[in-house]
Structures are given as C-alpha cells and as structure tokens.
Amino acid sequence: NLTNVDGLDNIVYFGGDFGLINNPSLVSVAGLRNVRTIEPAVNEIYEFWIMNNSSLTKPDGLENLKNVGDVLILGNPNLTNINGLSGLESAFSIIIDGNASILNLDGLNNLTTVEFEIRIFDNPALQNIEGLSNLNSIGTSLFLGDNFELQSLNGLGNIVSLETFSLRNSPLITNLDGLNNLVSVERIILEN
C-alpha cells in the first residue's frame, strides 16, 4: 500500500535499475525529485520502470532526471501525462505502452537523443506526440501502434534517419507530414 516515495529524497544517482511496479496506491513520486542519473556500471543494462501503478496520474517530481537507459512506462491506467520527465535529455530506449489515459508526450520536450528505439503502443487516449519535437536522433526504430486518438506525426520533424518506421492502427492519422525531414530509412511498415 505504498502511496509515495518520500523517504528517497536525498538520492541523486541510481547505479542500476529502478522500478515503481505494481503499487496500486502510489499517487506521488515527488520523493525522487533529486535523482539526476540512472546509469549502470560498465556493460550492465539499466532501466527505469513506472509500471502497473493504478492510482498514479502524473510522475511529477522526476524533473531533474537527465539521463537514463531504458524508460518503460507501462500499464498505468490513470496516468494522464508524463510532464514530470521534462528534464530528460537522453535515453537508450523509450517504451510507452498500455496507458489508457495519457493524452500527450509533452513531458519529453527536452529529449534530444534516443540511442536505440522508441515504442509507443496501446495508448488509446494519446492525441499527439509533439513533445518529441526536440528529438533529433533515434538510433534504430520508431514504432507507433494502437494509438486510436493520435491525430498526426507532428513532433517528428527533426528526425532525418531511421532503420525502421512502423505505424499501425492509428486511424486518425491521414498523412505522414510529420516525417518531412526523413531522408534515410531502411524499412517502413504502414498498417493503418
């Protein structure tokens, strides 16, 4: 029945994974406000999980987090925004999946680099991805799918190269205008 993480106020660095997983009463992550970096020792995988926290509506308190490996935001049915991640500048990968109430990705507005991939799936209320507008590098792939209210690809204008671009089951998207600056891609999958 954890409702907050206030006892972690003095932590500025995690040297490995950190997860907020299966905490149905969690309503605040403000106790993590001093965390700046989540990174591993050499050759380790490191992940930051916000998963299956049914009472969490926003991850406010994470604004100082700048660099992280994998960001996994999964299955948080009442999460309406990720504005608390507004300080994030780089990540290895980003997965945002199964968050029924999230409306936009505005909290990723300072993200410039994703070394591997971005997967944005099954967020039925997601209306726009304009929060990705400062993103200028994705190492391999961008996958978008089952985002039934997503209206455009605006926010992807700085991406010039991808290995794979995939768009599936996002019926309100009627054109690919947000990809205007894409000049190199190995694989495109359009199943819309």
ABEGO torsion letter per residue (X at the ends): XBABAAAAAABABBABBBBBBGBAABABAAAAAABABBBBBBGBBBBBBBBGBAABABABGAAABABBBBBBBBGBAABABAAAAAABABBABBBBBGBAABABAAAAAABABBABBBBBBGBAABABAAAAAABABBAABBBBBGBAABABABGAAABABBABBBBBGBAABABAAAAAABABBABBBBBX
